[in-house]
């Protein structure tokens, strides 16, 4: 991926549209949002023609993102569902799909595959997990105690906790979690030298092959000895009288395993990041824990860990006065939409009591709305509850370092200093 920002002595992007293709631009959220705000005002549907990428329109306003998501009949996800360099798109076209999971499906095919696990993720099913998630949240916060009052919140807590949750739900043994974490970081952090296995398509394929080997064995084991876990539901799914396809089955594992933790880790770390910058908001949450549910939405609005997904128009269509032609590619910028000043009053103010925080669209919208949204919200709420109860004081011990990414990201290092509460009530 061309690093357009580094060409500028002060780190500024050369043209506004480049914020969507530059991993370094996303790693400077303040500046990224300043450029996005300008685009919302002056060019909300912005044609981006950047070196190394096929042209696309960046959709930056909340109402336009929602309107496009509503027309899933015309705007298809297709196999190229997230923005990636043209070279990777081309290699994928040549190789054929290396993964076939929900976000790359459309229409009835998508509906049938989504239905196979949807029951597992409904609010009632997720509520049944509450007790275990509270336990995992509390254990994760308690693990800070032996670290002696200073640590990196990302490595020592934010990365570990959602990983435990999703791996338990999937039925992956605890011993293999480190492997899952490394592979997910290699997959999502392919643009970040700290995580990447290599810059070539072959490196990404090698990571995916490692996932396939691992989940292929789990699926096989569950078919022989079914258990009460999501892995068994996926491994034994029957669609229209036929077992789910092999590629689709393994891709399902890959999707749940990856979508289920890096996203939530980034949301949690990004949430603490902004709370540490605004201690009045942290104190308000301590005083009014009933605001936690709302605060989770405000954190999601603020952080938007999933930066974008793409759609491709299958026919000419007009959306809110913008004409699109068949074949046009649009990038749905959740990060920008969540700061839209026409929806969120004073959008650059972080406010745990914001009255319409739940209008945030960090989970997307419509047919592909995040399957794990209820689970992610529960995980976030219980983690922050445990943190407020068990840590008496917490402050920043250094600057936050953000992941270089154009897809999923947030803080990759968040040094903190803290004092545990003398009892579990907190102060
Ligand atoms: C804070 C955490 C999370 C965020 C911000 C997030 C965000 C998203 C977004 C933006 C989409 C695409 C929506 C669209 O195209 O309209 C999505 C899809 C998806 N997410 Fe999440 N997600 C999170 C956590 C999770 C968790 C915990 C799981 C659990 C397994 C999960 C599973 C999925 C799946 C399976 C899809 C594909 C749905 C489909 O295409 O039908 N996500 N997520």
Boltz pocket constraint, residues with backbone or C-beta under 6 A from the ligand:
constraints:
  - pocket:
      binder: B
      contacts: [[A, 69], [A, 102], [A, 103], [A, 104], [A, 114], [A, 166], [A, 255], [A, 256], [A, 257], [A, 259], [A, 260], [A, 261], [A, 263], [A, 264], [A, 267], [A, 304], [A, 305], [A, 306], [A, 309], [A, 334], [A, 361], [A, 362], [A, 363], [A, 364], [A, 365], [A, 366], [A, 367], [A, 368], [A, 369], [A, 370], [A, 371], [A, 372], [A, 373], [A, 375], [A, 376]]
      max_distance: 6.0
